[in-house]
Structure formats: C-alpha cells, structure tokens
C-alpha cells in the first residue's frame, strides 16, 4: 500500500520536469512532454499501489479453472 507521503514524494520528483515545460515555445511539444510526464507518474503510482512489476511482462497470475464450470 502506498502512503500519502510516498505519493507526494513521487509527484515532487516529477516537479522539475513540469517546471521545465515553461521553456517550450511550441504548444504541441509542451503537450507531448506533459502527457509523457503524467503517463510516467501514473504508471509509477499504479505499480506501487498494486504490486511490483514482474520480470516477464506477459505473465499473468496463475488461475485454476473452476471444476464445476468445466462439466
């Protein structure tokens, strides 16, 4: 579980990148970089809230079929 303090620390770690957006002269580049920063932040938050990422990104959790539904 992620605490409020961990979330704030994670968000603050992205603050310099957000501040540097003010130097962009092209709105489309500004928007592209902003979107990437937010995607990276949201991915990091989600990974910390749920669980660490496994070595094999294709592997799902093991699932045993329900024996009653297979009849």
C-alpha positions as CSV (number, residue, x, y, z in Angstrom):
1,X,0.0,0.0,0.0
2,X,1.2,3.4,-0.9
3,X,1.1,6.2,1.8
4,X,0.2,9.8,1.1
5,X,3.8,10.8,1.8
6,X,5.1,8.3,-0.8
7,X,2.7,9.7,-3.3
8,X,3.7,13.3,-2.6
9,X,7.4,12.4,-2.8
10,X,6.8,10.6,-6.2
11,X,4.9,13.6,-7.5
12,X,7.5,16.0,-6.3
13,X,10.2,14.0,-8.1
14,X,8.4,15.0,-11.3
15,X,8.2,18.7,-10.4
16,X,11.4,19.8,-12.1
17,X,10.2,18.2,-15.4
18,X,6.9,20.0,-15.1
19,X,8.6,23.3,-14.4
20,X,10.9,22.9,-17.5
21,X,7.8,22.8,-19.7
22,X,7.5,26.6,-19.3
23,X,10.6,26.9,-21.6
24,X,8.7,25.2,-24.5
25,X,7.8,27.6,-27.3
26,X,5.7,25.1,-29.3
27,X,2.4,24.1,-27.7
28,X,2.4,20.7,-29.3
29,X,5.8,19.9,-27.9
30,X,4.6,21.2,-24.5
31,X,1.5,19.0,-24.7
32,X,3.5,15.9,-25.8
33,X,6.0,16.3,-22.9
34,X,3.3,17.0,-20.4
35,X,1.4,13.9,-21.4
36,X,4.6,11.7,-21.1
37,X,5.4,13.1,-17.7
38,X,1.8,12.3,-16.5
39,X,1.8,8.9,-18.0
40,X,5.1,8.0,-16.3
41,X,3.8,9.4,-13.0
42,X,0.5,7.5,-13.2
43,X,2.3,4.2,-14.2
44,X,4.6,4.6,-11.2
45,X,1.7,5.3,-8.8
46,X,-0.3,2.3,-10.2
47,X,2.7,-0.1,-9.9
48,X,3.3,1.0,-6.3
49,X,-0.3,0.7,-5.4
50,X,-0.8,-2.7,-6.9
51,X,2.5,-4.6,-6.8
52,X,6.0,-4.5,-8.3
53,X,6.3,-5.3,-11.9
54,X,7.4,-8.9,-12.6
55,X,10.3,-10.0,-14.8
56,X,8.0,-11.3,-17.6
57,X,5.5,-8.6,-18.6
58,X,3.4,-11.2,-20.5
59,X,2.9,-13.5,-17.5
60,X,-0.4,-13.2,-15.7
61,X,-1.2,-14.6,-12.3
62,X,-1.9,-18.3,-12.2
63,X,-5.5,-19.2,-12.5
64,X,-7.0,-22.6,-11.7
65,X,-10.2,-23.3,-13.6
66,X,-13.4,-23.8,-11.6
67,X,-14.1,-27.6,-11.8
68,X,-17.8,-27.0,-11.6
69,X,-17.9,-24.8,-14.7
70,X,-15.9,-27.3,-16.8
71,X,-18.5,-30.1,-16.6
